[in-house]
Amino acid sequence: MDNFSRECLAIYTGKSQKAENVVSVMEALRVRGKRLPARIQSNNGSEFISKSLDKWVYEHG
């Protein structure tokens, strides 16, 4: 959710999100030519301490 425009770039619901799920949503946005978030705010849950998300972010700026 963009706090300024209130635009929601993607909605993905589920129990116990994994980094691979976050990466797949981000990749889907990128492939469709949609805007990617400039930053992701997290509560340091397990999905954000994974190397797969860190790798994807590094590769795609």
SEGU-653546 format. One line per field, with one value per atom (N, C-alpha, C, O): x, y, z; residue number from 1. Coordinates in steps of 0.2 Angstrom, whole numbers. Layout:
BEGIN
u	[X, ...]
v	[Y, ...]
w	[Z, ...]
drenvo	[NUM, ...]
This chain:
BEGIN
u	[4, 0, 4, 9, 3, 7, 4, -2, 7, 4, 2, -2, 5, 4, -2, -7, -2, -8, -13, -19, -12, -16, -17, -22, -13, -13, -10, -5, -14, -12, -9, -12, -2, 1, -1, -1, -2, -3, -6, -5, -11, -13, -12, -14, -9, -8, -9, -6, -14, -16, -14, -13, -13, -11, -8, -7, -8, -5, 2, 4, 6, 13, 17, 19, 17, 21, 28, 31, 30, 37, 40, 37, 47, 50, 49, 48, 48, 47, 40, 40, 35, 29, 30, 27, 34, 35, 38, 37, 43, 47, 43, 43, 38, 34, 29, 28, 27, 22, 26, 24, 32, 36, 38, 38, 40, 42, 36, 37, 30, 24, 23, 21, 24, 23, 28, 27, 34, 40, 38, 39, 36, 35, 29, 29, 24, 18, 20, 15, 26, 28, 25, 24, 22, 20, 25, 31, 23, 28, 30, 26, 36, 39, 39, 41, 38, 39, 46, 51, 47, 54, 57, 63, 53, 55, 49, 43, 51, 47, 47, 53, 42, 42, 40, 35, 44, 42, 43, 46, 41, 41, 47, 47, 51, 57, 55, 58, 49, 47, 51, 56, 50, 54, 55, 60, 50, 50, 55, 57, 57, 61, 68, 73, 70, 77, 79, 85, 76, 78, 82, 82, 87, 92, 88, 91, 83, 80, 77, 78, 74, 71, 77, 77, 82, 88, 91, 93, 92, 95, 90, 93, 84, 79, 80, 81, 80, 80, 87, 87, 92, 99, 99, 102, 97, 97, 92, 94, 87, 83, 83, 78, 88, 89, 83, 84]
v	[-6, 0, 6, 7, 10, 17, 22, 23, 24, 28, 35, 38, 37, 44, 43, 47, 39, 39, 34, 34, 30, 24, 19, 15, 19, 14, 7, 7, 2, -5, -8, -10, -10, -13, -20, -23, -24, -31, -33, -30, -38, -41, -48, -51, -51, -58, -60, -58, -64, -67, -74, -78, -75, -82, -82, -77, -88, -89, -91, -95, -88, -89, -88, -93, -82, -80, -82, -81, -84, -86, -81, -78, -81, -76, -78, -73, -84, -86, -83, -81, -83, -80, -72, -70, -69, -62, -61, -56, -65, -64, -65, -62, -70, -71, -66, -64, -62, -57, -51, -47, -50, -44, -45, -41, -52, -53, -53, -50, -54, -54, -46, -44, -42, -35, -32, -28, -35, -32, -35, -31, -41, -44, -40, -39, -38, -35, -27, -24, -25, -18, -13, -7, -16, -12, -9, -11, -4, -1, -5, -9, -5, -9, -4, 2, -7, -2, 0, -4, 6, 9, 6, 5, 4, 1, -4, -3, -8, -13, -12, -13, -11, -10, -17, -20, -20, -26, -26, -22, -32, -33, -38, -41, -38, -43, -50, -54, -52, -59, -63, -61, -70, -74, -73, -75, -70, -69, -64, -64, -60, -54, -55, -51, -61, -63, -68, -71, -70, -75, -72, -67, -77, -75, -74, -70, -78, -77, -70, -68, -67, -60, -56, -51, -56, -52, -52, -47, -58, -59, -56, -53, -57, -54, -46, -43, -43, -36, -34, -28, -37, -35, -35, -31, -40, -41, -36, -34, -34, -29, -22, -18, -20, -14, -12, -6]
w	[0, 0, 0, 4, -5, -5, 0, -1, 5, 10, 7, 10, 2, -1, -5, -4, -10, -15, -13, -16, -8, -6, -11, -11, -16, -21, -19, -15, -20, -18, -24, -29, -24, -29, -30, -36, -25, -25, -18, -13, -19, -12, -13, -18, -8, -7, 0, 4, 0, 7, 8, 4, 14, 16, 23, 26, 25, 32, 32, 28, 36, 36, 29, 26, 28, 21, 21, 26, 16, 15, 10, 6, 10, 6, -2, -6, -3, -10, -13, -19, -8, -10, -11, -16, -7, -8, -15, -18, -16, -22, -28, -33, -28, -34, -35, -41, -30, -31, -34, -38, -31, -34, -41, -45, -43, -50, -54, -60, -52, -56, -58, -63, -53, -54, -59, -63, -58, -63, -70, -75, -71, -77, -81, -87, -77, -80, -81, -84, -79, -81, -75, -77, -70, -65, -60, -61, -57, -52, -47, -45, -45, -39, -33, -34, -27, -21, -21, -22, -19, -18, -11, -10, -6, 0, 2, 1, 6, 10, 17, 20, 21, 28, 31, 29, 35, 38, 46, 49, 48, 56, 57, 62, 52, 53, 53, 57, 50, 51, 46, 43, 47, 43, 36, 33, 33, 26, 24, 18, 28, 27, 29, 28, 32, 34, 29, 30, 24, 19, 14, 12, 12, 7, 0, -4, -1, -8, -9, -15, -4, -5, -6, -10, -2, -2, -9, -12, -12, -18, -24, -28, -23, -28, -28, -33, -22, -22, -24, -28, -23, -25, -33, -36, -36, -43, -47, -52, -43, -47, -44, -45, -40, -38, -32, -30]
drenvo	[1, 1, 1, 1, 2, 2, 2, 2, 3, 3, 3, 3, 4, 4, 4, 4, 5, 5, 5, 5, 6, 6, 6, 6, 7, 7, 7, 7, 8, 8, 8, 8, 9, 9, 9, 9, 10, 10, 10, 10, 11, 11, 11, 11, 12, 12, 12, 12, 13, 13, 13, 13, 14, 14, 14, 14, 15, 15, 15, 15, 16, 16, 16, 16, 17, 17, 17, 17, 18, 18, 18, 18, 19, 19, 19, 19, 20, 20, 20, 20, 21, 21, 21, 21, 22, 22, 22, 22, 23, 23, 23, 23, 24, 24, 24, 24, 25, 25, 25, 25, 26, 26, 26, 26, 27, 27, 27, 27, 28, 28, 28, 28, 29, 29, 29, 29, 30, 30, 30, 30, 31, 31, 31, 31, 32, 32, 32, 32, 33, 33, 33, 33, 34, 34, 34, 34, 35, 35, 35, 35, 36, 36, 36, 36, 37, 37, 37, 37, 38, 38, 38, 38, 39, 39, 39, 39, 40, 40, 40, 40, 41, 41, 41, 41, 42, 42, 42, 42, 43, 43, 43, 43, 44, 44, 44, 44, 45, 45, 45, 45, 46, 46, 46, 46, 47, 47, 47, 47, 48, 48, 48, 48, 49, 49, 49, 49, 50, 50, 50, 50, 51, 51, 51, 51, 52, 52, 52, 52, 53, 53, 53, 53, 54, 54, 54, 54, 55, 55, 55, 55, 56, 56, 56, 56, 57, 57, 57, 57, 58, 58, 58, 58, 59, 59, 59, 59, 60, 60, 60, 60, 61, 61, 61, 61]
